[in-house]
């Protein structure tokens, strides 16, 4: 009897998983284009993802900060957002010969300064510069403020700590082991306030939010916003912002005074001193 040898089964042909050019859907990461190697496509996709993620994250962070300010100060969304953008004060980075692109943009800071000079930004206001960067150059919203602030420092129009309206502000915080209502009463009750802040005259302004209090200072020495943020059981972070100061010297003087007075407030509330 003749036995036929068993032949291996032929492997069926499999269709390529690649998508045809023009087909719907996104190509698989790593699959090259006909005119470019796969690594080039991969790097381009990664850069796009990183830029988009950074932009979305910054927008989420800004919205969160706006809502936090609204809850503390009682401001509307537009006002709170405007105040946060106006106070955006990023540190100045040194400009080197190997300067990287600034944020999600394709230009370095030096190149942005040249672009703004050519456009005539030296003779234009802050808001106009920021709008132009967004509308004509496609710069994301937060970065329009960032580039504008840095440009104004570059041409000597403002210094560190100076706001868009040319005023300055002093800030300070102190965490105190009392409930928020107790901390707030130490500011709004004149008899209590006189015990730890005897030499400063505060006139309380109308305010809708219980988590904040607003005052005029010494009949024309700026405005004070005080917020009371709960930090666990019987702990409150008191944060102050003294706005509308005229120069750096006045800002330095008030910053030192508020550091001292916040320390006195903490000692009075926690130890009865």
C-alpha positions, 0 to 999 in steps of 0.5 A, spaced: 500 500 500 502 506 497 502 512 503 502 519 501 506 523 505 503 529 508 504 536 506 504 542 511 498 546 510 499 552 506 498 558 510 492 563 508 494 570 505 493 575 510 490 582 508 495 588 510 493 592 516 495 598 513 490 603 511 489 606 504 491 613 502 485 617 503 481 612 507 477 614 513 480 613 520 487 615 523 493 611 521 497 607 526 502 610 529 509 608 526 506 606 519 510 611 515 508 615 509 510 614 502 515 620 502 517 619 509 520 614 514 515 612 520 520 615 525 519 622 522 511 621 522 512 618 529 516 624 532 511 629 528 505 626 532 508 626 539 510 633 538 503 635 536 500 631 542 505 634 547 503 641 544 495 640 544 496 637 551 500 642 554 495 647 551 488 644 554 492 643 561 493 650 561 486 652 559 483 647 565 488 650 570 486 657 568 479 655 569 480 652 575 483 658 578 478 663 575 472 659 579 477 659 585 477 666 585 470 667 584 468 663 590 473 667 594 471 674 592 464 674 589 466 676 582 463 674 576 467 669 571 469 675 566 472 679 572 475 674 575 479 671 569 481 678 567 484 679 574 488 673 573 490 674 566 492 681 568 496 679 574 500 673 570 507 675 572 512 669 569 519 669 571 524 672 566 528 667 562 535 668 560 536 669 552 541 665 550 544 663 543 541 656 543 534 659 546 528 654 545 521 656 542 517 659 547 511 655 549 507 652 544 509 657 539 514 656 533 518 662 535 523 664 540 522 670 545 527 674 541 524 672 535 517 674 538 520 681 540 523 682 533 516 681 530 512 685 535 517 691 534 516 690 526 509 691 527 510 697 532 508 694 538 512 699 542 507 705 541 501 700 542 497 698 549 498 691 552 491 689 551 492 691 543 498 687 543 495 681 546 489 681 541 494 682 535 498 676 537 492 671 538 488 674 532 494 675 527 499 670 529 495 664 532 498 664 539 494 661 545 490 665 550 495 665 556 501 665 552 499 672 548 499 675 555 505 671 557 509 674 551 506 681 552 508 682 559 515 679 557 515 684 551 513 690 555 519 688 560 524 688 554 522 695 552 522 698 559 515 699 560 514 695 566 518 692 572 517 685 575 511 685 580 507 691 576 500 690 573 497 692 566 494 698 569 501 700 572 500 699 579 503 694 584 500 689 589 503 686 595 501 679 597 501 675 603 498 668 606 498 665 613 495 659 616 491 659 622 488 654 627 481 657 627 475 656 623 474 660 617 468 664 621 473 666 626 478 668 622 473 673 618 471 676 624 478 678 626 478 682 620 470 685 619 469 686 627 473 693 628 474 692 636 477 685 634 481 688 628 484 694 633 487 689 637 492 686 632 492 692 627 491 698 630 495 703 626 491 701 619 484 704 617 480 699 613 473 701 610 469 695 609 466 694 602 460 691 600 462 683 598 457 677 596 462 672 598 462 669 605 469 666 604 472 673 602 472 681 605 474 687 601 477 694 604 479 700 602 486 702 606 487 708 609 483 713 605 487 712 598 492 707 599 489 702 595 484 696 596 485 690 600 482 683 598 482 678 604 480 670 603 479 665 608 480 658 605 478 652 610 484 647 611 481 641 614 479 641 621 479 648 625 484 651 620 484 656 615 489 659 610 488 667 610 491 670 604 491 678 602 492 682 596 493 689 597 492 692 590 492 699 587 499 701 590 503 706 586 510 704 586 515 699 588 517 702 595 510 703 597 509 695 595 515 693 599 513 697 605 506 694 605 509 687 604 513 688 610 507 690 614 502 685 612 508 679 614 508 682 621 501 683 622 499 676 619 504 673 624 500 678 630 493 675 628 496 668 628 498 669 635 492 673 637 487 667 635 491 661 637 494 663 643 490 669 645 496 674 645 
